[in-house]
């Protein structure tokens, strides 16, 4: 793989880095960067759903859980920084930031859902969109330092 086909995602506050390889699918690249950024900020149970065969409104959902209001805010803010500063993308909308039980970041073709565990269980998006394919995602936090 040549260096110009890779994107390195870093989060200086978490001290982590990941390489995102897919340049041919910019929506997937955004979803993977959002997922890795959530992991860098201690997000849990991260799932990427491929919805391209199910709807024309968006391509991917990134679903993540956080343990506190402060963590949900941090995850959403860091994802914004990673996508806006790193890729030049602009968020279309945000919902739920003030209540912080379910924060939704809308990037058009990628929608990021950041939940408190109880709210995630209640809405059960993975079951609601149960026919969606899951995108393989291995967080950098689960890799050994040598693999990074």
C-alpha positions, 0 to 999 in steps of 0.5 A: 500500500502506498502512503498516499492511500492511507490516512493516519488518525491520531488523538493526541489526548488519548495517545493513540493512532490508527491507519484507515486504508479505504480511500475508495469509499469516503463515507466508510473512511468517515465511519472508521475515523469516527469509530476509532476516535470514539475508541480513543476516548474510551467509547464502548461496544462500537459497531459500524452498520453498513446501510447502503443496501437498506436506505438512500438517506445515509450509508453508515451508522456508527453506534457507541456507548459512553459511561457518563455525560462528560464522556459522551460530550468528549466523544462527540467533540473529538469526532467533530475535531477528527472529521472537521480538522482532519478531513475538512468535513462539516457536520450537518446537524447535532441532536441531544447534546444538552440532554446527553443520553443520546447524541446524534452527529449527522455528517450526511452519509454517516450518522454517529449515535453516542448513547448512555448504555440504558438508552442504547438498549432501549432504542436498540438500533442494532436490532432495528437495523438488524439486516444491515451488514456489520463493518469489521472494526478492530479498535486500536485499543485492542491491538498490541503496541507492536501492531500499531 
